[in-house]
């Protein structure tokens, strides 16, 4: 179902980027999910706020930039992992840079189309404004074995 949803989403994105988004998401998910099952355990700072810590297996994802930087290296795009924190999704690792050149860790996913889809347990692909720039994007929920959404995988390409 997830692969079918991603394929449908990618077809709605600009055709020039379709392969890149699909490849970027596959790379991001493969690099992280190979570590084990997702879980939330404890809390840590992300930017200025305290958020749950997302693990895959024994590997802490918060503040670990290996997987997102690998997406940029291999595909040239952006990648982020968000963690569920109350009703918000907070960026805990990303290669998206803020205007000052620092990573956008600690930023909440805006309450738009992507947020609405994820809250329903669905993926979203489409054009989104991120830190005042437009991107072609795809978002997929990170779910535990019981189907609870723990976070989000994101990939995008700046327009």
Helices and strands as residue ranges (DSSP letters): H 2-12, H 15-33, E 38-46, E 49-56, E 59-60, H 66-75, E 78-85, E 88-94, H 113-119, E 124-130, E 133-143, E 149-158
